[in-house]
Amino acid sequence: WAGEAGKVWQPVYQGVSNECTVTQLRPGSAYRMRVRALNAVGAGEYSGAADGNTQATAPTGPPEGLSVSARGSTALHVEWRPPMHDGGRPIKAYNLQMASLPEGMPPNEEYVHMLEFKSVYSGSQLATCIEGLNPGLSFYMRVNAENCNGISEWSQAMLTCTRCAPPETPKPPGLVDVPRARMLALTWSTPHGNGSVISSYHVMMASLGPLLSTAKSQSKVNIMELLGDPEESGRGASAERFEDQACSTLSEDIHDSAKSDGGDSYGGEEDPYIVGGPRELTFTTVYSGSDKFVEVQNLAPHSQYAFCLQACNAEGCSEWSDWSAAKFSTTSAAPSAPQSLAVIGASQNHVSLQWEPPEFDNGAHASSYTMEMASGNATAKGAKGMKWETVFTGPEQMCTVSDLDSGVRLSFRVRANSLAGTSPPSSTCTAETVAGCPSQPGAPTCSGVTNASVKLRWTPPAADNGAAITGYIVHYTLEGDDAPAKWSSLATNDPVCTLKVGRLQSLTKYKFCVQAVSTSGNSPLSNATTATTLLAAPRAPCNLRAIKDSPESIEVFWEESPSDESCTPATSYILEMSRLASHSNAASATDTDANAFRTVFSQDALSYKVTGLKPDSTYRFRVRANGGQKYGPGPASAVIYVSTELAPDETDLMAGRLRERAHKKSKRKKAGEMEVDEIEESTLVTQGSRGALSSQWDTFCNAKDELLLAVGCVEWMSEERRAKAVAEVVAERQRAAVALGTKTTLRPPKMKRWYDKALKQAKHIAYLVTIMVVIFLVLFFLRSLVV
């Protein structure tokens, strides 16, 4: 039992010995003890109590529940509980120690004993606040308890950390390389991340204005003109390009730092190297990304800029760096393009121009100017696709370009030259010289020379001098000492460089020259060309006539034409023929129907027999004299019309054939009536009109009189001839009938005879059936009577 009333007695020993040692008692505590004896029968009464005290010691065990109740980026609030027993003496102090975990070292309890712990608190309180810590760092903490008898053991080390914070303010950026005229390359160092990895950087820029130079006073620089195309700035895989955003004013702390320097803007006093002195700065973001390098492009040459830097992590962004420590200037560059280029005068061979100096010299004064010229209209074609040549270089702001072609359109542009380089070209202007007469065309060449014409071809003038060529004039005259000096002219209505000159004399020498025509006048005459016409083709044969030889042939005759020295003699003759569709076309046909003619003879003869013609048809003929391959055929003679005769009458042959067949039939017939069989198709085709009845036999075989209709269907016969043939056949039949003394009829066709025969047989069968029915009825009646 440990002291106070109401406590429960606890057995601590049972055995046969009369003494014992009690352990696991609390130091510095009072205890009361009693004892009793046990035998086989049971336990006896307890003895009187005896009191005793244990000796006091240091606290038995470390404080408990060490924890961080509040966490900040630079402070930690730590608390704990007392140990389980104070060792019999009151706790007079608690000792708290802390060790920082080195950066990059992973937390591990095995390394705790290697860390250097420092005391951060010693007192009787059960909580304390530790300040002045760095953000985002890890720490190990431990605590013990102390009384008048000693110090307890340390508690188990606890791992904790401060909260992360935005990065520290970075140092101002610096230049990487030598400044350029339109680019500044910046770099910077990594600030402390305060426990969090830096994820991005932001760079802002403000223009301080152009630097002073020997140039004339310049207008205020526009910040958007200085930045140019945002797509051309920044570099790196994770770098964001220039942000197309409105200019934003830097945060108040930057302005406050600027004002603390004693002025309302960046300096307070006028900078002798900046045009215009101090001004309110407007910063614009020029880079956002994770790289520590940026190239700021499209800056104004010979100007000064200020930069500030900001770092960001997961907890936020740092303060902006001091922009006054990051002011950099671009170098001088070529001037801007000259202005107001204009044409002040133009003539047939020269153009005068003037211009104004560049708006900005970019720190380098323009010492001279270069004028460039190109053919054509640069506004329509585009300056890149044109060929430019230098026509003037000098310090003057005007020039005259001479020795130009007439009537041409030219484009001009000018550049400014300085020690820093040559400016971009100015805007182009277009000028046009006064148009002139075309230059001399090429000498004509002769081709296709005949007895009466010459075909000329020539090249156009090398230059039209600004006036479009509308046509050409061909001049020609006889060539020779005794030829009259009289020129003839023949004009074209379009600028085609070919012309056929006709109505010339055969076997005569001519001289030709060409002149171009334009809206500004006529060109000089070209060099002359001579050509001699050839002999004429043979003249047309005369006295063309024809003799009808048979219904299928005509013999044609003609005579040579009278001799003529201007015409070549005939080497052969060409006979041409065409067949008219009908006799009625002969009156309306003319010699101009040449497409209907075809050549039937081409030899050196004065007659020809044309065969294979159709009877009872009209043909027309004409003949030409041929001068050979060089001269060709001459004109055609007069056209003659000739009609072929009718073919021999074939109806007589047919009638004789019928008489012979009728005579043979009469011998085989016993009856007095003569029957003529139907005319076989093959016999009619052979004896008939050239196969015309073959396709029409079936149509006419059912007619009453096959022979007359068959004769009437002959196509090649005219109506008059067919009527005559039918009449002769009828008369021949009547003569045959009288000679035989019998009545002649035509037997009906086979199909009709078959039908009559079948009808007769059907009648007989009907009679037999009727008789049988009557007999059956009679027998039935008789049987009924008997019954």
Disulfide bonds with the S-S distance in Angstrom:
Cys312-Cys317 2.01
